Amino acid sequence: MRYLAIDFGEKRTGLAAGDDVMRIATPVEVVRTGSEMERERLILKAIDREGAEALVVGLPLHMDGSEGENAKRVRGWGESIGKASGLAVHYVDERLTSVAANDQMAMSGLTHKQKKARRDALAAAAILRDFLDKL
């Protein structure tokens, strides 16, 4: 099965793709928009382009594992993109995925701006790796 992972953000949303056969999560892109409609349109386009059969959405839990307002908002958004795409949505704890993305880029030689441009897609790949590891 082919998956598209989503690291949802108000302004930047990271996307990564992978499947349950190769179990490799690859950063795809960062959708940059504050518009909910435009974000949904661009993600639906990525779903088609990547041949996704299911979605994996990062869930922003508190460090104690509880769900707050952000997690509730992401669940609501996940339901919406699931309906719009007709795909199943799986939620994965996204705690520390941005830290993992930063660690991955630490010695890359990229500027702060270049790192910021890639961080969300790398975080989405970390979310997808976590999901695939648990299958």
C-alpha positions as a Markdown table, in Angstrom:
| # | Residue | x | y | z |
|---|---|---|---|---|
| 1 | Met | 0.0 | 0.0 | 0.0 |
| 2 | Arg | 1.2 | 3.5 | -0.9 |
| 3 | Tyr | 1.0 | 6.2 | 1.8 |
| 4 | Leu | 1.2 | 10.0 | 1.9 |
| 5 | Ala | 2.3 | 11.4 | 5.2 |
| 6 | Ile | 1.3 | 14.9 | 6.2 |
| 7 | Asp | 2.9 | 17.1 | 8.8 |
| 8 | Phe | 0.1 | 19.7 | 9.1 |
| 9 | Gly | 0.9 | 23.3 | 9.7 |
| 10 | Glu | -1.0 | 26.6 | 9.4 |
| 11 | Lys | 1.5 | 28.1 | 6.9 |
| 12 | Arg | 3.7 | 25.1 | 6.0 |
| 13 | Thr | 2.6 | 21.5 | 5.6 |
| 14 | Gly | 5.2 | 18.8 | 4.9 |
| 15 | Leu | 4.5 | 15.9 | 2.7 |
| 16 | Ala | 6.3 | 12.5 | 2.4 |
| 17 | Ala | 5.5 | 9.4 | 0.5 |
| 18 | Gly | 6.3 | 5.7 | 0.9 |
| 19 | Asp | 4.9 | 2.2 | 0.9 |
| 20 | Asp | 4.6 | -0.8 | 3.1 |
| 21 | Val | 6.8 | -3.0 | 0.8 |
| 22 | Met | 10.0 | -1.0 | 0.6 |
| 23 | Arg | 9.3 | 0.8 | 3.9 |
| 24 | Ile | 11.2 | 3.9 | 2.7 |
| 25 | Ala | 9.8 | 7.3 | 3.5 |
| 26 | Thr | 10.8 | 10.0 | 1.1 |
| 27 | Pro | 10.2 | 13.7 | 1.6 |
| 28 | Val | 8.1 | 15.0 | -1.3 |
| 29 | Glu | 7.4 | 18.7 | -0.7 |
| 30 | Val | 6.3 | 21.5 | 1.6 |
| 31 | Val | 3.0 | 23.1 | 0.8 |
| 32 | Arg | 3.3 | 26.8 | 1.7 |
| 33 | Thr | -0.1 | 28.5 | 2.1 |
| 34 | Gly | -2.3 | 30.0 | 4.8 |
| 35 | Ser | -5.4 | 29.2 | 2.8 |
| 36 | Glu | -7.3 | 26.1 | 3.9 |
| 37 | Met | -8.8 | 25.7 | 0.5 |
| 38 | Glu | -5.5 | 26.0 | -1.3 |
| 39 | Arg | -3.8 | 23.7 | 1.1 |
| 40 | Glu | -6.5 | 21.0 | 0.5 |
| 41 | Arg | -6.2 | 21.5 | -3.3 |
| 42 | Leu | -2.5 | 21.1 | -3.3 |
| 43 | Ile | -2.6 | 18.1 | -1.0 |
| 44 | Leu | -5.2 | 16.4 | -3.1 |
| 45 | Lys | -3.0 | 17.0 | -6.2 |
| 46 | Ala | -0.1 | 15.4 | -4.3 |
| 47 | Ile | -2.3 | 12.4 | -3.4 |
| 48 | Asp | -3.0 | 11.8 | -7.0 |
| 49 | Arg | 0.6 | 12.4 | -8.2 |
| 50 | Glu | 2.0 | 10.1 | -5.5 |
| 51 | Gly | -0.6 | 7.4 | -6.0 |
| 52 | Ala | -1.5 | 7.4 | -2.3 |
| 53 | Glu | -3.9 | 4.8 | -1.1 |
| 54 | Ala | -4.0 | 6.0 | 2.5 |
| 55 | Leu | -2.9 | 9.0 | 4.5 |
| 56 | Val | -0.7 | 9.2 | 7.6 |
| 57 | Val | -1.2 | 12.4 | 9.6 |
| 58 | Gly | 1.1 | 13.6 | 12.4 |
| 59 | Leu | -0.8 | 14.2 | 15.6 |
| 60 | Pro | 0.6 | 16.9 | 17.8 |
| 61 | Leu | 0.4 | 15.4 | 21.3 |
| 62 | His | 1.5 | 17.0 | 24.5 |
| 63 | Met | 4.8 | 15.6 | 25.9 |
| 64 | Asp | 2.7 | 13.5 | 28.4 |
| 65 | Gly | 0.8 | 11.9 | 25.5 |
| 66 | Ser | -2.5 | 13.7 | 26.0 |
| 67 | Glu | -4.4 | 15.5 | 23.2 |
| 68 | Gly | -4.8 | 19.3 | 23.4 |
| 69 | Glu | -6.5 | 21.8 | 21.1 |
| 70 | Asn | -4.0 | 21.4 | 18.3 |
| 71 | Ala | -4.5 | 17.7 | 18.2 |
| 72 | Lys | -8.3 | 18.2 | 18.1 |
| 73 | Arg | -7.8 | 20.7 | 15.2 |
| 74 | Val | -5.6 | 18.3 | 13.3 |
| 75 | Arg | -8.1 | 15.4 | 13.8 |
| 76 | Gly | -10.8 | 17.6 | 12.4 |
| 77 | Trp | -8.7 | 18.6 | 9.4 |
| 78 | Gly | -7.7 | 14.9 | 8.9 |
| 79 | Glu | -11.4 | 13.9 | 8.8 |
| 80 | Ser | -11.9 | 16.6 | 6.2 |
| 81 | Ile | -9.0 | 15.6 | 3.9 |
| 82 | Gly | -10.0 | 11.9 | 4.3 |
| 83 | Lys | -13.5 | 12.7 | 3.1 |
| 84 | Ala | -12.3 | 14.9 | 0.2 |
| 85 | Ser | -9.8 | 12.2 | -0.9 |
| 86 | Gly | -11.8 | 9.1 | -0.1 |
| 87 | Leu | -8.8 | 7.7 | 1.7 |
| 88 | Ala | -8.4 | 6.2 | 5.2 |
| 89 | Val | -6.5 | 8.4 | 7.6 |
| 90 | His | -4.1 | 7.0 | 10.2 |
| 91 | Tyr | -2.8 | 9.3 | 13.0 |
| 92 | Val | 0.7 | 9.1 | 14.3 |
| 93 | Asp | 2.3 | 10.8 | 17.3 |
| 94 | Glu | 4.5 | 13.5 | 15.8 |
| 95 | Arg | 6.3 | 14.5 | 19.0 |
| 96 | Leu | 10.0 | 15.1 | 18.3 |
| 97 | Thr | 9.7 | 14.7 | 14.5 |
| 98 | Ser | 10.9 | 18.3 | 14.0 |
| 99 | Val | 13.8 | 17.6 | 16.3 |
| 100 | Ala | 14.7 | 14.5 | 14.2 |
| 101 | Ala | 14.5 | 16.7 | 11.0 |
| 102 | Asn | 16.8 | 19.3 | 12.5 |
| 103 | Asp | 19.2 | 16.6 | 13.6 |
| 104 | Gln | 19.2 | 15.2 | 10.1 |
| 105 | Met | 20.1 | 18.6 | 8.7 |
| 106 | Ala | 22.6 | 19.6 | 11.4 |
| 107 | Met | 25.8 | 19.0 | 9.5 |
| 108 | Ser | 24.4 | 19.5 | 6.0 |
| 109 | Gly | 25.9 | 22.9 | 5.4 |
| 110 | Leu | 22.5 | 24.4 | 4.5 |
| 111 | Thr | 21.6 | 27.9 | 5.6 |
| 112 | His | 18.9 | 28.5 | 8.1 |
| 113 | Lys | 16.5 | 29.5 | 5.3 |
| 114 | Gln | 17.3 | 26.3 | 3.3 |
| 115 | Lys | 16.8 | 24.2 | 6.4 |
| 116 | Lys | 13.4 | 25.9 | 7.2 |
| 117 | Ala | 12.3 | 25.1 | 3.6 |
| 118 | Arg | 13.0 | 21.4 | 4.0 |
| 119 | Arg | 12.2 | 20.8 | 7.7 |
| 120 | Asp | 8.4 | 20.1 | 7.3 |
| 121 | Ala | 8.9 | 17.5 | 4.6 |
| 122 | Leu | 11.6 | 15.8 | 6.6 |
| 123 | Ala | 9.3 | 15.8 | 9.6 |
| 124 | Ala | 6.5 | 14.2 | 7.4 |
| 125 | Ala | 9.1 | 11.5 | 6.4 |
| 126 | Ala | 9.8 | 10.8 | 10.1 |
| 127 | Ile | 6.1 | 10.5 | 10.8 |
| 128 | Leu | 5.8 | 8.0 | 7.9 |
| 129 | Arg | 8.9 | 6.0 | 9.1 |
| 130 | Asp | 7.3 | 5.7 | 12.5 |
| 131 | Phe | 4.1 | 4.5 | 11.0 |
| 132 | Leu | 5.8 | 2.0 | 8.7 |
| 133 | Asp | 8.0 | 0.7 | 11.5 |
| 134 | Lys | 4.8 | -0.2 | 13.5 |
| 135 | Leu | 3.1 | -2.1 | 10.7 |
